[in-house]
Amino acid sequence: MNFQIWYMRPEWFREGICGEKPDPTNLDATHVFLTSIAIKASHNRADWTLQEVYHRMQGDVWSPNGEARQLIESKGLSHTSMSVGDIAIDEAGKAHIVASFGFEPL
């Protein structure tokens, strides 16, 4: 399953980590498209697949030696690890926002 990963813009970071929800029809206003990733679903639980997305987007997994630094900076972002407020969009176009515990539909 493929996911688009959108990270919060620095100017939205405070709102995002405090739980404010962005407009899913205008993500460009609050988020930046970072990358796409493919997750091999080895189970039928969507929440497990989203947890794998979260795990794969942690800095110590996808950028253990700073490999993502240039990409992060080129996008005007300031965080490498997926955080509360960041978004994963699945193949069906459904947006999922990282919440304090797990993901929530957006």
FIMI-286973 format. One record per residue: x, y, z of N, C-alpha, C in turn; chain; residue in one letter. Coordinates in steps of 0.02 Angstrom, whole numbers, plus 50000, padded with zeros to 5 digits. Layout:
FIMI-286973
NODE      nX      nY      nZ     caX     caY     caZ      cX      cY      cZ   kette   rest
NODE       X       Y       Z       X       Y       Z       X       Y       Z       A      A
...
This chain:
FIMI-286973
NODE      nX      nY      nZ     caX     caY     caZ      cX      cY      cZ   kette   rest
NODE   50042   49941   50000   50000   50000   50000   50045   50062   50000       A      M
NODE   50028   50110   49959   50067   50171   49953   50035   50228   49993       A      N
NODE   50077   50268   50022   50055   50325   50062   50094   50388   50041       A      F
NODE   50058   50444   50037   50090   50509   50030   50101   50535   50101       A      Q
NODE   50160   50561   50113   50177   50587   50180   50181   50663   50176       A      I
NODE   50142   50696   50218   50140   50768   50222   50161   50789   50292       A      W
NODE   50212   50832   50296   50236   50857   50360   50212   50930   50370       A      Y
NODE   50202   50947   50433   50180   51015   50449   50233   51067   50431       A      M
NODE   50209   51123   50406   50253   51180   50395   50274   51206   50464       A      R
NODE   50335   51234   50470   50357   51260   50535   50308   51310   50566       A      P
NODE   50276   51351   50525   50230   51401   50552   50164   51370   50577       A      E
NODE   50151   51308   50561   50091   51273   50584   50108   51222   50639       A      W
NODE   50172   51212   50652   50194   51159   50698   50161   51165   50767       A      F
NODE   50160   51224   50795   50131   51232   50862   50058   51212   50863       A      R
NODE   50020   51235   50813   49949   51217   50810   49941   51142   50800       A      E
NODE   49982   51114   50756   49977   51043   50741   49991   50998   50800       A      G
NODE   50045   51012   50836   50061   50968   50893   50012   50979   50951       A      I
NODE   49975   51035   50950   49925   51047   51001   49857   51020   50982       A      C
NODE   49852   50987   50925   49791   50952   50907   49745   50987   50858       A      G
NODE   49763   51046   50833   49720   51079   50784   49722   51037   50720       A      E
NODE   49665   51036   50686   49660   50997   50625   49663   51043   50564       A      K
NODE   49703   51025   50515   49707   51066   50454   49647   51051   50408       A      P
NODE   49638   51092   50359   49587   51081   50308   49613   51029   50258       A      D
NODE   49583   50970   50255   49609   50918   50210   49603   50936   50137       A      P
NODE   49562   50985   50120   49556   51006   50050   49606   51060   50032       A      T
NODE   49645   51083   50081   49695   51135   50070   49757   51121   50111       A      N
NODE   49784   51061   50106   49842   51043   50146   49903   51086   50132       A      L
NODE   49908   51112   50072   49966   51154   50055   49972   51215   50100       A      D
NODE   49917   51236   50130   49919   51295   50174   49954   51280   50240       A      A
NODE   49953   51218   50262   49981   51201   50328   50034   51147   50326       A      T
NODE   50038   51110   50271   50083   51053   50266   50122   51055   50200       A      H
NODE   50175   51016   50198   50216   51009   50138   50220   50935   50121       A      V
NODE   50208   50919   50056   50217   50851   50034   50291   50833   50040       A      F
NODE   50306   50781   50078   50375   50762   50089   50397   50705   50042       A      L
NODE   50360   50650   50042   50380   50593   50003   50323   50543   49999       A      T
NODE   50332   50492   49960   50286   50435   49959   50323   50374   49983       A      S
NODE   50288   50330   50018   50318   50268   50041   50271   50211   50027       A      I
NODE   50299   50152   50018   50259   50091   50008   50266   50048   50071       A      A
NODE   50210   50025   50095   50208   49981   50153   50178   49915   50130       A      I
NODE   50212   49862   50143   50185   49796   50126   50139   49776   50183       A      K
NODE   50074   49773   50168   50025   49755   50219   50027   49679   50229       A      A
NODE   50051   49658   50287   50055   49587   50301   49998   49565   50345       A      S
NODE   49948   49607   50351   49891   49594   50394   49832   49634   50368       A      H
NODE   49775   49626   50396   49715   49660   50372   49692   49717   50416       A      N
NODE   49734   49740   50461   49715   49794   50506   49746   49859   50483       A      R
NODE   49703   49907   50465   49727   49971   50440   49768   50008   50493       A      A
NODE   49749   50001   50557   49787   50037   50609   49858   50009   50615       A      D
NODE   49868   49945   50603   49936   49918   50605   49977   49945   50546       A      W
NODE   49945   49951   50488   49980   49978   50429   50000   50050   50442       A      T
NODE   49955   50090   50472   49973   50160   50488   50028   50162   50541       A      L
NODE   50028   50117   50587   50083   50115   50637   50149   50099   50602       A      Q
NODE   50148   50059   50551   50209   50045   50512   50232   50108   50476       A      E
NODE   50184   50146   50448   50201   50210   50417   50237   50254   50468       A      V
NODE   50207   50260   50527   50237   50302   50579   50307   50278   50597       A      Y
NODE   50314   50214   50606   50380   50185   50623   50432   50200   50568       A      H
NODE   50412   50189   50505   50459   50200   50449   50479   50272   50442       A      R
NODE   50436   50319   50465   50451   50390   50457   50485   50420   50518       A      M
NODE   50510   50379   50563   50550   50404   50619   50621   50415   50595       A      Q
NODE   50651   50469   50616   50717   50488   50592   50769   50434   50601       A      G
NODE   50766   50397   50656   50817   50345   50667   50807   50285   50622       A      D
NODE   50751   50281   50586   50739   50227   50539   50756   50249   50468       A      V
NODE   50728   50306   50446   50737   50326   50376   50794   50374   50365       A      W
NODE   50823   50399   50420   50880   50445   50414   50928   50437   50473       A      S
NODE   50952   50376   50486   50993   50366   50545   51058   50404   50545       A      P
NODE   51083   50421   50487   51146   50458   50482   51137   50526   50450       A      N
NODE   51076   50553   50454   51063   50620   50426   51050   50621   50351       A      G
NODE   51034   50562   50323   51023   50558   50250   50967   50604   50227       A      E
NODE   50917   50616   50269   50859   50656   50249   50869   50731   50259       A      A
NODE   50923   50750   50288   50933   50821   50304   50924   50867   50244       A      R
NODE   50954   50849   50188   50949   50892   50128   50877   50895   50103       A      Q
NODE   50841   50839   50103   50771   50838   50082   50729   50881   50128       A      L
NODE   50737   50872   50194   50699   50910   50243   50711   50985   50234       A      I
NODE   50773   51005   50228   50790   51076   50219   50763   51103   50153       A      E
NODE   50768   51063   50100   50744   51087   50034   50669   51099   50033       A      S
NODE   50633   51066   50077   50560   51074   50082   50541   51129   50131       A      K
NODE   50591   51159   50164   50577   51211   50213   50550   51184   50278       A      G
NODE   50564   51121   50292   50539   51089   50352   50592   51090   50407       A      L
NODE   50571   51075   50468   50619   51077   50524   50619   51013   50565       A      S
NODE   50579   50963   50546   50579   50901   50585   50586   50841   50538       A      H
NODE   50624   50792   50560   50636   50732   50521   50588   50676   50538       A      T
NODE   50574   50667   50602   50529   50613   50623   50457   50634   50618       A      S
NODE   50414   50588   50594   50343   50601   50592   50318   50616   50662       A      M
NODE   50276   50668   50667   50253   50693   50732   50177   50702   50733       A      S
NODE   50151   50713   50792   50080   50731   50799   50066   50790   50753       A      V
NODE   50014   50784   50712   49996   50837   50666   50017   50824   50594       A      G
NODE   50064   50777   50583   50084   50759   50516   50031   50712   50486       A      D
NODE   50032   50703   50421   49978   50668   50387   50005   50614   50339       A      I
NODE   49968   50558   50337   49980   50505   50287   49915   50499   50247       A      A
NODE   49921   50500   50181   49863   50492   50138   49870   50425   50103       A      I
NODE   49818   50383   50110   49821   50316   50081   49802   50316   50007       A      D
NODE   49805   50257   49976   49792   50251   49905   49721   50271   49885       A      E
NODE   49675   50266   49932   49606   50286   49919   49596   50361   49926       A      A
NODE   49648   50397   49945   49644   50470   49953   49620   50491   50022       A      G
NODE   49615   50443   50068   49593   50459   50136   49652   50483   50178       A      K
NODE   49643   50541   50209   49697   50571   50250   49691   50547   50322       A      A
NODE   49748   50531   50351   49752   50509   50421   49803   50555   50455       A      H
NODE   49782   50586   50510   49826   50631   50546   49854   50596   50608       A      I
NODE   49918   50607   50621   49948   50579   50681   49918   50614   50741       A      V
NODE   49889   50575   50787   49858   50601   50847   49903   50585   50906       A      A
NODE   49882   50605   50966   49922   50590   51026   49931   50515   51034       A      S
NODE   49881   50477   51015   49884   50404   51017   49860   50377   50950       A      F
NODE   49906   50354   50909   49887   50327   50844   49870   50380   50793       A      G
NODE   49826   50362   50747   49804   50406   50694   49729   50417   50699       A      F
NODE   49705   50473   50672   49634   50487   50667   49619   50505   50595       A      E
NODE   49559   50487   50571   49541   50509   50503   49534   50585   50501       A      P
NODE   49552   50614   50446   49548   50687   50439   49490   50705   50394       A      L
